[in-house]
Amino acid sequence: MQLLQSERDLRDRFLQAMVEATFPLQTGLDQEVTLHALIEAAELLKERFEQELAELRQESD
């Protein structure tokens, strides 16, 4: 899927905001455990957003 420049810019802004939001969370005792937990949380967030998108699309049908 090819994104328009405006869509890439928006995606990049969201990515930067999410990365910056995780900086304080990355200072744990075990950085490997912390990063693994952040990855799992990101996967759950992706699933949640995909579900919301599916619901939005269903509502617009």
Order of alpha helices (4+ residues) and beta strands (2+ residues): alpha-alpha
